[in-house]
């Protein structure tokens, strides 16, 4: 059975996260529900370890954005013959670039940075059904797998530990109470200038949870060897420290 970690903030809570040099790079797979802080933790780990960070969800968001810009609907994509869908996907080229100001990885669609555009709630409403289309999922999974051949990578998503990197040295499955997730997502969207209501965010989360866990192709589920991290009562510093402790248990490290 997966190990579930429920940690609460308390006086004197500390986990040693003294920097070290990891001499044997590993693959870190982070899965979980939407708005659980997967990307936040993954980015922090990648920065601390000097690993490559790949936001797999951003790849599906980029496909969704391209679909909208092509005036195509999800239902149409799902009904297209495989040949037509493959031709559609051949028009999509997704890469990642480092933002020199933030040092973070951002998604590029056909040579255009779309990091902000893909975070719109309109994209959030459609990305789960788009990602459930088998041909799209197969194409993205193949691309994701190619990123991990040299290890030294942190990737987050819905099926990273179960499908993309089933042999990852560290697998985390993140979750949090729904009201906590909704508040985090609401704050994030408003901070980025997207005007939404809490009710809209709650509905979006509920719809995505259902689609992600019930799709036929690589549904969201816990890998048997994943550590389940409920971060409802944890801040970002505590989550990073905890994850670093797990990494130390799985990699060869020498002191700096």
C-alpha angles and dihedrals in degrees: 000000000000115000112244119208117204109179126175127198111254140161112284095014107155137155120192109250099163106158118257138171113256105213097186110052116220138193116250116199119192119187133169149111123314118279094019095122096257095141093043092054093041092052092048092050093047091051094047094046096036088238128148114262122211122185101205091186090060089060092058089044089054090052089050092050091050090050091055093046088053089053090241126142129220092243090055093051092049091053098045119111112257092251093056092046092050090051089051091051091048087066091059120085115179123188137156130235133187116246104228092211098051101022088227130130115253130189122250121199116199091335095314125109105235099168094124097036094057093055094067115120088237088065091043090056092055106031097084096056090042091052090049092065104105098221092051093047093049092051094049094044091053090052092046092051090054090060094061102054093103095038119218090112139127116202129175131194143098104294105022097116095037104040114005100042108009089162096051113145092226126031123182126186110198128201141156139180112290095240090053091050092049092051092050092049093045092052092046094052094046091048088055092050099258109137109216137145127242089243091056091051093048091052092047091052093048092048093048093047091054095046094044095050098040104043116114096225114071098327120202108270139142116267110233092240096044123114108232110222118196103194098177091122101029130097124218095262092054092048092050093048092049093049091048090054090054091049091053089057091055106039139054108254134183125192118259 
